[in-house]
């Protein structure tokens, strides 16, 4: 059987929480919506609506933390709230995967993406056997990597392959996403302040970062093409 034909449910050796299928499907959506409505207590209505738009954009490729966190900060959302929001979204996305493994691979768009992630995830773990041995820290490290697919969905798949329990997967995703989001948020805040005080130096720093990111993605894409299917 090819790697892309592997069944995610077959790799899972933990029982599904005793909730009705409808609750399992709706609960993560409710938790995400709750954060959006709570943001109106913290932000002006206009900024809360912007935050809601960024939350939706996070699920539309190729958007990611590295682009949405700086954008949110520039638009006026506090850096700590942007960091918390995207880390929170990774956690509830992982929760959605855990609660709905039996149907996730049958969903449009998500199902084919899961199948591809199973293949690349196994290859990733074969190249890094320490990931499974480190368990929670290993999966948390995977989440911290600035690669598309290392968020809630990809980390849940890797956690299942590593034999983690649902609670351990949620913990690993929470730790990894929080650290990654704080790095992006604090880095973005510092660069914005640098632009305000030393514009030329700030532009130079941004140029170096963009160059590094471009080179990183070129190398990453080349390596992905080498993964057998």
C-alpha positions as a printed Julia matrix, in Angstrom:
229×3 Matrix{Float64}:
   0.0    0.0    0.0
   1.4    3.43  -0.97
   2.05   5.99   1.7
  -0.66   8.24   0.38
  -3.23   5.47   0.7
  -2.61   4.95   4.42
  -5.67   5.27   6.65
  -5.17   7.78   9.45
  -7.76   6.07  11.64
  -5.9    2.76  11.32
  -2.83   4.39  12.9
  -4.84   5.66  15.88
  -4.99   3.36  18.9
  -6.96   5.64  21.23
 -10.77   5.66  21.59
 -12.73   8.61  20.27
 -14.14  10.75  23.14
 -17.73   9.69  24.01
 -19.44  12.61  22.29
 -22.07  12.59  19.58
 -20.74  13.08  16.02
 -22.51  16.43  15.78
 -20.92  17.75  18.99
 -17.49  16.5   17.92
 -17.88  18.41  14.67
 -19.27  21.63  16.15
 -17.25  21.94  19.38
 -13.97  23.22  17.84
 -15.93  25.67  15.66
 -17.73  26.94  18.78
 -14.42  27.41  20.61
 -12.99  29.4   17.71
 -16.11  31.56  17.47
 -16.0   32.16  21.23
 -12.54  33.73  20.95
 -13.75  36.0   18.15
 -16.7   37.28  20.19
 -14.56  37.67  23.32
 -12.16  39.87  21.34
 -14.88  42.56  21.27
 -14.3   42.92  25.02
 -10.6   43.65  24.43
 -10.49  45.52  21.12
 -12.51  48.22  19.38
 -15.16  46.7   17.12
 -13.21  47.57  13.96
 -10.07  45.76  15.19
 -12.11  42.81  16.43
 -13.56  42.41  12.93
 -10.05  42.57  11.47
  -8.93  39.87  13.91
 -11.88  37.72  12.81
 -10.84  38.13   9.19
  -7.27  37.11  10.01
  -8.57  34.05  11.87
 -10.42  32.96   8.74
  -7.44  33.79   6.52
  -5.25  31.48   8.64
  -7.1   28.51   7.15
  -6.61  29.68   3.55
  -3.23  28.61   2.09
  -0.62  29.96   1.77
  -1.41  32.23   4.73
   0.56  31.42   7.87
   1.87  32.8   11.14
   4.86  34.42   9.44
   2.56  36.64   7.35
  -0.6   37.09   9.43
   1.06  37.97  12.75
   3.05  40.94  11.33
   0.0   42.03   9.33
  -2.22  41.98  12.4
   0.31  43.97  14.44
   0.66  46.58  11.68
  -3.12  46.91  11.55
  -3.2   47.68  15.27
  -3.82  44.39  17.03
  -1.57  43.89  20.09
   1.31  41.49  19.47
   0.37  39.28  22.41
  -3.2   38.88  21.16
  -2.05  37.94  17.67
   0.32  35.36  19.13
  -2.34  33.9   21.42
  -4.99  33.82  18.67
  -3.0   31.82  16.14
  -1.62  29.46  18.79
  -5.2   28.94  20.0
  -6.34  28.19  16.43
  -3.64  25.52  16.1
  -4.86  23.9   19.33
  -8.54  23.84  18.35
  -7.61  22.59  14.88
  -5.74  19.72  16.5
  -8.79  19.11  18.7
 -10.98  19.0   15.59
  -8.69  16.39  14.05
  -8.67  14.26  17.2
 -12.44  14.38  17.6
 -13.2   13.77  13.93
 -10.56  11.33  12.69
 -13.25   8.99  11.45
 -14.57  11.57   9.01
 -11.67  14.02   8.44
 -10.18  12.04   5.55
 -13.55  12.07   3.77
 -13.97  15.85   3.88
 -13.4   17.82   0.64
 -10.01  19.52   0.43
  -9.03  18.39   3.94
  -9.08  14.67   3.08
  -6.61  14.84   0.15
  -4.4   17.18   2.18
  -4.34  14.67   5.04
  -3.36  11.88   2.65
  -0.45  13.93   1.33
   0.56  14.88   4.86
   0.62  11.23   5.88
   3.19  10.54   3.19
   5.38  13.54   3.89
   4.94  13.13   7.66
   6.2    9.56   7.6
   9.15  10.58   5.48
   9.85  13.45   7.9
   9.82  11.08  10.87
  11.96   8.45   9.14
  14.64  11.1    8.64
  14.33  12.19  12.29
  13.75   9.06  14.43
  14.39  11.06  17.6
  11.03  12.79  17.01
   9.08   9.74  18.15
  11.45   9.08  21.06
  11.09  12.62  22.35
   7.3   12.31  22.14
   5.73  15.59  23.36
   8.91  17.72  23.02
   9.54  16.18  19.59
   6.09  17.01  18.24
   6.28  20.47  19.85
   9.54  21.04  17.97
   7.81  19.95  14.74
   5.12  22.6   15.32
   7.78  25.28  15.81
   9.26  24.67  12.36
   8.34  27.52   9.96
   6.96  25.16   7.32
   3.51  25.01   5.79
   1.79  21.97   7.26
   3.34  22.12  10.73
   0.21  23.58  12.33
  -2.7   21.82  14.01
  -3.45  19.31  11.24
   0.12  18.3   10.41
   1.19  18.14  14.05
  -1.77  15.92  14.92
  -0.81  13.51  12.15
   2.8   13.43  13.35
   1.6   12.97  16.94
  -0.53   9.99  15.92
   2.44   8.46  14.11
   4.58   9.01  17.23
   2.01   7.16  19.35
   0.96  10.12  21.5
  -2.35  10.18  23.37
  -4.93  12.9   22.57
  -3.91  14.91  25.65
  -0.22  14.66  24.72
  -0.92  15.84  21.17
  -2.9   18.84  22.41
  -0.1   19.66  24.88
   2.59  19.39  22.2
   0.64  21.55  19.76
  -0.03  24.14  22.47
   3.63  24.37  23.48
   5.02  24.43  19.95
   2.46  26.87  18.57
   2.83  29.24  21.52
   6.62  29.39  21.2
   6.47  29.85  17.41
   3.79  32.55  17.61
   5.65  34.45  20.33
   8.83  34.43  18.23
   7.0   35.83  15.2
   5.03  38.34  17.27
   7.95  39.69  19.28
  10.18  39.75  16.19
   7.54  41.64  14.25
   7.02  44.12  17.09
  10.76  44.79  17.31
  11.1   45.29  13.55
   8.13  47.68  13.48
   9.68  49.74  16.27
  13.02  49.67  14.46
  11.35  51.03  11.32
   9.85  53.84  13.35
  13.17  54.88  14.89
  15.82  53.77  12.33
  14.06  53.36   9.0
  17.12  52.45   6.92
  18.3   49.81   9.37
  14.77  48.43   9.64
  14.49  48.07   5.86
  17.88  46.35   5.76
  16.77  43.86   8.43
  13.55  43.14   6.52
  15.5   42.61   3.29
  17.79  40.1    4.98
  14.82  38.24   6.49
  13.01  38.1    3.14
  16.13  36.77   1.45
  16.57  34.08   4.1
  12.9   33.08   3.83
  13.08  32.84   0.04
  16.19  30.67   0.2
  14.61  28.53   2.92
  11.48  27.84   0.89
  13.48  27.1   -2.25
  15.48  24.49  -0.35
  12.35  23.11   1.35
  10.49  22.77  -1.95
  13.47  21.01  -3.5
  13.61  18.56  -0.6
   9.84  17.88  -0.78
  10.23  16.95  -4.43
  12.68  14.27  -3.37
  10.11  12.55  -1.11
   9.01   9.21  -2.67
   5.27   8.71  -3.16
